[in-house]
């Protein structure tokens, strides 16, 4: 289900974090679904277990997963208010600035954002 691109400039733990969240958004993973143990996931992806542990820690911090003694790591409910939206918007501000600097219009930027949204939501 998860694939890591070792040539990507995106750190492996961030790739895994995003892919788990996308799987939840698409309904491929639902509340209570188990994730493989850190060791099993690391073996499947052929990465260091510490990298998977870092991804799981971030997902737990964000409330995407929970770890229950005796049950392992499972998908949590999708939160009502998943993240501080202002913090998320602050992260995209530099990217929007770069696009404007590159000469993109508001319409072009919003189209591209729409395309990214559609790409994330497809296969839902």
Secondary structure, 3 states (H helix, E strand, C coil): CCCCCCCCCCCHHHHHHHHHHHHHHHCCCCCCCECCCHHHHHHHHCCCHHHHHHHHHHHHHCCCEEEECCCEEEECCCCCCCCCHHHHHHHHHHHHHHHHHCCCCHHHHHHHHHHHHHHHHCCC
